[in-house]
Amino acid sequence: METTYFAMNPWWERKDIDSGIDRLEYLERLPALSRRKQIEVIVGGRRMGKTTLIKQFIKRLIQQGVEAKDILYLALDNPSLSATPLSEHLKNIRKIHLHDRGRKLFLFLDEVQESVNWEAELKSLYDMERLKIFCTGSTSALIARERSRLTGRQIITTLYPLSFTEFLSFHSESPGLSEDYKYERLLEDYLEKGGYPENVLNPSIEYLSNLVEDILSRDLIRIYPIKKAYALKDLLRLIASSVGSRTSFNKIGKVLGLSVDTVKEYVNYLEAAFLVKSVEKWTTSHTEKIYAQKKIYLWDTGIKTILTGAADLGARAENAVLMELSRKKMALGYFAESEKEVDFVVGEAKRFIPVEVKFISSLDWTEKKFSGIKLFLRRFPEAQEVLLITRSVEAELKVGQSIVRAIPLWRFLLSSASYLGTLQS
């Protein structure tokens, strides 16, 4: 086993760390993460880059002066390691390096849910040892299954697909703002390929198709009591084809030959696997929020491309906005009254900004397509600002007491925080 330890921890022998392209948004949080006591649990979909990120954390810690021998990385999906308790691995490492019992160590546990009795082991290590622990897991359900054992001891960070800013970084693209035509082309590329790091670097329909098959036929079926596994992909395809629309579980059930309860369960499984993300209605009524139809989006627009084709840029644009708002941890929902809608309302009842996505290249406020946002402004005249996300239009309109600010999608994705600043202050 010692050979495996050294193979997984090349920094012990001053060897290079293969850590890919830095994801700075997460790396910048490392000093704060390292100072706090709690276990850092990093969750995200399969192949989202969790292993690469923790290798980047390790490299940054060494650059900041942490002794290489004080950092232990274990890939616990390795059969030679998973059957050994975490406490035993720690004891082995201390023996190799002759660590003093009170020396602070950094423990990185990749795919921790594969380790025997991992919840109880983590609790014991947290309570009894001087450690800073980082864990990853592919499905939030695996981390949450027995969360009560780790209550107060863990903080969960979700790893998202690449943002548009990261996508440009991965392509080494940094056009000047005067070259907005380049951003429009790169944006379409982003909406088509999505944000899985490997697919961005080496685009492949086969890669994403195989990824989806692995998640559906390996991860979910292994974890959940799914009796009609054949329906999972059809369900995912139906969701992909109706991104941005209110979802009727009853209609989906009839199409797939499933009960409504089964459809709801399967959607929950897809959410746990970071394939889909649901949005509730924006309302102050808790009852209405629970019983109103949800809108369901995909975590990655590249997955939509392989499921429904490269058309429908408008739906993928709306999906990209939803994921950008989610990265910013913004409270949001959709507004609907009868057949009229606003894609997203960001914020709470007293401080909010409606966000409408129309992938257009010209703006005529008299068109019927804006009836949803017009109705919203009549219902909520106190709204000071509306964000209208477009393909290329950049303009401002005064509508009653509100300012309608039209912004090209690429510009919003690069600077979303600046446009949502009034909600984040």
Order of alpha helices (4+ residues) and beta strands (2+ residues): alpha-alpha-alpha-beta-alpha-beta-alpha-alpha-beta-alpha-beta-alpha-beta-alpha-alpha-alpha-alpha-alpha-beta-alpha-alpha-beta-alpha-beta-alpha-alpha-beta-beta-beta-alpha-beta-beta-beta-alpha-alpha-alpha
